[in-house]
């Protein structure tokens, strides 16, 4: 999955960017309080399943 597509899904799910790290960005779902690092690669492995782990309600 492309990074921009993943970030769009995170933002559409209500997740917010907490901070930029050197190699990862940290996103948080305010509704659940869960946090998830998102790697800064152009192509992100879909097996990481970041969206369903953190930002789906």
PyMOL commands that place a pseudoatom at each C-alpha (Angstrom):
pseudoatom trace, name=CA, resn=UNK, resi=1, chain=A, elem=C, hetatm=0, pos=[0.000, 0.000, 0.000]
pseudoatom trace, name=CA, resn=UNK, resi=2, chain=A, elem=C, hetatm=0, pos=[1.266, 3.477, -0.781]
pseudoatom trace, name=CA, resn=UNK, resi=3, chain=A, elem=C, hetatm=0, pos=[2.057, 5.674, 2.209]
pseudoatom trace, name=CA, resn=UNK, resi=4, chain=A, elem=C, hetatm=0, pos=[-0.315, 8.444, 1.100]
pseudoatom trace, name=CA, resn=UNK, resi=5, chain=A, elem=C, hetatm=0, pos=[-3.198, 5.940, 0.865]
pseudoatom trace, name=CA, resn=UNK, resi=6, chain=A, elem=C, hetatm=0, pos=[-2.478, 4.665, 4.373]
pseudoatom trace, name=CA, resn=UNK, resi=7, chain=A, elem=C, hetatm=0, pos=[-2.327, 8.206, 5.781]
pseudoatom trace, name=CA, resn=UNK, resi=8, chain=A, elem=C, hetatm=0, pos=[-5.647, 9.033, 4.111]
pseudoatom trace, name=CA, resn=UNK, resi=9, chain=A, elem=C, hetatm=0, pos=[-7.259, 5.978, 5.746]
pseudoatom trace, name=CA, resn=UNK, resi=10, chain=A, elem=C, hetatm=0, pos=[-5.825, 6.945, 9.127]
pseudoatom trace, name=CA, resn=UNK, resi=11, chain=A, elem=C, hetatm=0, pos=[-7.091, 10.523, 8.840]
pseudoatom trace, name=CA, resn=UNK, resi=12, chain=A, elem=C, hetatm=0, pos=[-10.512, 9.396, 7.591]
pseudoatom trace, name=CA, resn=UNK, resi=13, chain=A, elem=C, hetatm=0, pos=[-10.743, 7.072, 10.614]
pseudoatom trace, name=CA, resn=UNK, resi=14, chain=A, elem=C, hetatm=0, pos=[-10.198, 9.963, 13.000]
pseudoatom trace, name=CA, resn=UNK, resi=15, chain=A, elem=C, hetatm=0, pos=[-6.561, 9.310, 13.859]
pseudoatom trace, name=CA, resn=UNK, resi=16, chain=A, elem=C, hetatm=0, pos=[-4.307, 12.257, 14.547]
pseudoatom trace, name=CA, resn=UNK, resi=17, chain=A, elem=C, hetatm=0, pos=[-0.587, 12.729, 14.116]
pseudoatom trace, name=CA, resn=UNK, resi=18, chain=A, elem=C, hetatm=0, pos=[1.146, 12.910, 17.494]
pseudoatom trace, name=CA, resn=UNK, resi=19, chain=A, elem=C, hetatm=0, pos=[4.723, 13.489, 16.340]
pseudoatom trace, name=CA, resn=UNK, resi=20, chain=A, elem=C, hetatm=0, pos=[7.268, 12.931, 13.606]
pseudoatom trace, name=CA, resn=UNK, resi=21, chain=A, elem=C, hetatm=0, pos=[10.140, 10.638, 14.485]
pseudoatom trace, name=CA, resn=UNK, resi=22, chain=A, elem=C, hetatm=0, pos=[13.321, 10.070, 12.535]
pseudoatom trace, name=CA, resn=UNK, resi=23, chain=A, elem=C, hetatm=0, pos=[12.045, 6.925, 10.804]
pseudoatom trace, name=CA, resn=UNK, resi=24, chain=A, elem=C, hetatm=0, pos=[8.412, 6.651, 11.922]
pseudoatom trace, name=CA, resn=UNK, resi=25, chain=A, elem=C, hetatm=0, pos=[5.463, 8.951, 12.582]
pseudoatom trace, name=CA, resn=UNK, resi=26, chain=A, elem=C, hetatm=0, pos=[3.261, 8.292, 15.596]
pseudoatom trace, name=CA, resn=UNK, resi=27, chain=A, elem=C, hetatm=0, pos=[-0.518, 8.323, 15.120]
pseudoatom trace, name=CA, resn=UNK, resi=28, chain=A, elem=C, hetatm=0, pos=[-3.185, 8.071, 17.815]
pseudoatom trace, name=CA, resn=UNK, resi=29, chain=A, elem=C, hetatm=0, pos=[-6.885, 7.324, 17.848]
pseudoatom trace, name=CA, resn=UNK, resi=30, chain=A, elem=C, hetatm=0, pos=[-8.406, 9.737, 20.392]
pseudoatom trace, name=CA, resn=UNK, resi=31, chain=A, elem=C, hetatm=0, pos=[-11.512, 7.559, 20.790]
pseudoatom trace, name=CA, resn=UNK, resi=32, chain=A, elem=C, hetatm=0, pos=[-9.609, 4.442, 21.885]
pseudoatom trace, name=CA, resn=UNK, resi=33, chain=A, elem=C, hetatm=0, pos=[-6.318, 5.944, 23.050]
pseudoatom trace, name=CA, resn=UNK, resi=34, chain=A, elem=C, hetatm=0, pos=[-4.329, 3.474, 20.951]
pseudoatom trace, name=CA, resn=UNK, resi=35, chain=A, elem=C, hetatm=0, pos=[-1.079, 4.640, 19.364]
pseudoatom trace, name=CA, resn=UNK, resi=36, chain=A, elem=C, hetatm=0, pos=[0.714, 3.194, 16.345]
pseudoatom trace, name=CA, resn=UNK, resi=37, chain=A, elem=C, hetatm=0, pos=[4.035, 4.024, 14.691]
pseudoatom trace, name=CA, resn=UNK, resi=38, chain=A, elem=C, hetatm=0, pos=[3.826, 4.361, 10.908]
pseudoatom trace, name=CA, resn=UNK, resi=39, chain=A, elem=C, hetatm=0, pos=[7.052, 3.801, 8.954]
pseudoatom trace, name=CA, resn=UNK, resi=40, chain=A, elem=C, hetatm=0, pos=[8.200, 6.436, 6.493]
pseudoatom trace, name=CA, resn=UNK, resi=41, chain=A, elem=C, hetatm=0, pos=[8.530, 4.156, 3.479]
pseudoatom trace, name=CA, resn=UNK, resi=42, chain=A, elem=C, hetatm=0, pos=[6.956, 4.845, 0.091]
pseudoatom trace, name=CA, resn=UNK, resi=43, chain=A, elem=C, hetatm=0, pos=[5.505, 1.339, 0.064]
pseudoatom trace, name=CA, resn=UNK, resi=44, chain=A, elem=C, hetatm=0, pos=[4.161, -0.055, 3.363]
pseudoatom trace, name=CA, resn=UNK, resi=45, chain=A, elem=C, hetatm=0, pos=[3.563, -3.774, 3.786]
pseudoatom trace, name=CA, resn=UNK, resi=46, chain=A, elem=C, hetatm=0, pos=[-0.153, -4.499, 4.112]
pseudoatom trace, name=CA, resn=UNK, resi=47, chain=A, elem=C, hetatm=0, pos=[0.640, -7.355, 6.524]
pseudoatom trace, name=CA, resn=UNK, resi=48, chain=A, elem=C, hetatm=0, pos=[1.397, -4.719, 9.177]
pseudoatom trace, name=CA, resn=UNK, resi=49, chain=A, elem=C, hetatm=0, pos=[-2.366, -4.041, 9.264]
pseudoatom trace, name=CA, resn=UNK, resi=50, chain=A, elem=C, hetatm=0, pos=[-1.860, -0.628, 10.856]
pseudoatom trace, name=CA, resn=UNK, resi=51, chain=A, elem=C, hetatm=0, pos=[-5.328, 0.749, 10.160]
pseudoatom trace, name=CA, resn=UNK, resi=52, chain=A, elem=C, hetatm=0, pos=[-7.296, -2.072, 11.780]
pseudoatom trace, name=CA, resn=UNK, resi=53, chain=A, elem=C, hetatm=0, pos=[-4.902, -2.288, 14.751]
pseudoatom trace, name=CA, resn=UNK, resi=54, chain=A, elem=C, hetatm=0, pos=[-5.339, 1.301, 15.760]
pseudoatom trace, name=CA, resn=UNK, resi=55, chain=A, elem=C, hetatm=0, pos=[-7.857, 3.459, 14.033]
pseudoatom trace, name=CA, resn=UNK, resi=56, chain=A, elem=C, hetatm=0, pos=[-10.959, 1.486, 13.221]
pseudoatom trace, name=CA, resn=UNK, resi=57, chain=A, elem=C, hetatm=0, pos=[-13.634, 1.928, 15.837]
for i in range(1, 57): cmd.bond("trace and resi %d" % i, "trace and resi %d" % (i + 1))
show_as sticks, trace
zoom trace
